[in-house]
Amino acid sequence: MKYDRITAALAALPGGFSADWAMPWNSSDGKTVITLGPDWTDGIPQVPGWDRAREDAADYSADVEDALIAALEAEQRCRKALEEGDLEAARGAANYAADQEWQFGDCPTYRPLLAALGIE
């Protein structure tokens, strides 16, 4: 049973989450533009009135990048724990990786890994 869970979890490691969702940004005069990640600044006009939106999008892009890096590092810890047979440490690392994605909405990328580790 433990070996099967470890094998399934190793197979379910996703290699990070995809940062490709759409986000709306508003100008100072109420206009809206929708951009896609991972660089949400791409597509925001470089004209007055959009400065705050560009700054917010740049901050958001950096936050997502930081979370993606943290998730990948947690996956590495999870893989190491699985290879050592430590399911508890693997669960903790997998939960942390999922939390990194979760802070931006849904967490579909890590569901198979969490399920393989018995976390629902």
VMD Tcl script that draws the C-alpha trace (Angstrom):
set ca {
  {0.00 0.00 0.00}
  {2.73 2.50 0.96}
  {4.77 1.62 -2.13}
  {1.69 2.08 -4.37}
  {0.97 5.47 -2.81}
  {4.58 6.57 -3.29}
  {4.62 5.38 -6.90}
  {1.34 7.18 -7.65}
  {2.53 10.38 -5.96}
  {5.82 10.39 -7.88}
  {3.88 10.02 -11.12}
  {1.54 12.87 -10.12}
  {4.23 15.49 -9.46}
  {3.18 18.21 -11.93}
  {6.34 20.28 -12.31}
  {4.77 23.54 -11.21}
  {1.51 25.23 -12.03}
  {0.54 27.14 -15.14}
  {0.34 30.92 -14.78}
  {-1.76 31.58 -17.84}
  {-5.05 32.96 -16.58}
  {-6.63 36.26 -17.58}
  {-6.81 39.31 -15.33}
  {-8.66 42.60 -15.80}
  {-6.84 45.90 -15.19}
  {-8.49 49.31 -14.98}
  {-7.22 52.71 -16.03}
  {-7.74 55.85 -13.97}
  {-10.66 56.82 -16.25}
  {-12.48 53.50 -15.85}
  {-11.36 51.69 -19.00}
  {-10.56 48.00 -18.67}
  {-8.04 45.79 -20.43}
  {-7.64 42.05 -19.90}
  {-4.17 40.51 -20.03}
  {-2.82 36.97 -19.73}
  {-0.01 35.71 -17.53}
  {2.66 35.00 -16.76}
  {3.45 38.65 -17.60}
  {0.24 40.48 -16.87}
  {1.82 43.83 -17.82}
  {1.94 42.78 -21.48}
  {-1.00 44.44 -23.18}
  {-1.53 47.31 -20.72}
  {-1.25 50.58 -22.66}
  {1.91 52.64 -22.15}
  {-0.02 55.90 -21.87}
  {-1.01 58.16 -18.98}
  {-3.88 56.82 -16.94}
  {-2.59 53.27 -16.98}
  {0.43 53.75 -14.69}
  {-1.24 52.28 -11.60}
  {-2.56 49.29 -13.57}
  {0.93 48.58 -14.96}
  {2.44 48.79 -11.46}
  {-0.24 46.50 -10.03}
  {0.19 44.02 -12.89}
  {3.97 44.02 -12.42}
  {3.56 43.35 -8.69}
  {1.03 40.60 -9.39}
  {3.31 38.99 -11.99}
  {6.19 39.01 -9.48}
  {3.97 37.48 -6.78}
  {2.91 34.67 -9.11}
  {6.52 34.05 -10.15}
  {7.59 33.87 -6.49}
  {4.77 31.42 -5.76}
  {5.69 29.27 -8.75}
  {9.31 29.10 -7.61}
  {8.20 28.20 -4.08}
  {5.88 25.51 -5.46}
  {8.67 23.99 -7.53}
  {10.98 23.96 -4.51}
  {8.25 22.28 -2.47}
  {7.82 19.68 -5.21}
  {11.53 18.93 -4.99}
  {11.16 18.41 -1.22}
  {8.12 16.23 -1.88}
  {10.03 14.09 -4.41}
  {12.95 13.68 -2.00}
  {10.60 12.69 0.83}
  {8.83 10.18 -1.41}
  {12.13 8.67 -2.52}
  {13.03 8.30 1.15}
  {9.64 6.74 1.92}
  {8.56 9.61 4.19}
  {4.88 10.09 3.35}
  {4.27 12.62 6.11}
  {7.02 14.97 4.86}
  {5.79 14.44 1.30}
  {2.26 15.43 2.32}
  {3.53 18.59 3.99}
  {5.55 19.61 0.95}
  {2.68 18.80 -1.42}
  {0.27 20.87 0.67}
  {2.69 23.79 0.62}
  {3.04 23.56 -3.16}
  {-0.75 23.48 -3.54}
  {-1.10 26.48 -1.23}
  {1.16 28.47 -3.55}
  {-1.26 27.94 -6.42}
  {-4.33 28.21 -4.21}
  {-3.57 31.82 -3.26}
  {-4.41 32.79 -6.85}
  {-7.70 30.93 -7.05}
  {-8.40 27.31 -7.78}
  {-5.78 24.61 -7.29}
  {-6.31 22.07 -10.09}
  {-2.65 21.33 -10.79}
  {-1.97 19.70 -7.44}
  {-5.24 17.75 -7.00}
  {-3.85 14.49 -8.48}
  {-0.77 14.71 -6.25}
  {-2.83 15.45 -3.13}
  {-5.19 12.60 -3.96}
  {-2.29 10.21 -4.49}
  {-1.03 11.15 -1.04}
  {-4.47 10.66 0.52}
  {-5.18 14.37 0.96}
  {-8.54 15.59 -0.28}
}
mol new
graphics top color blue
foreach p $ca { graphics top sphere $p radius 0.5 }
foreach p [lrange $ca 0 end-1] q [lrange $ca 1 end] { graphics top cylinder $p $q radius 0.2 }
display resetview
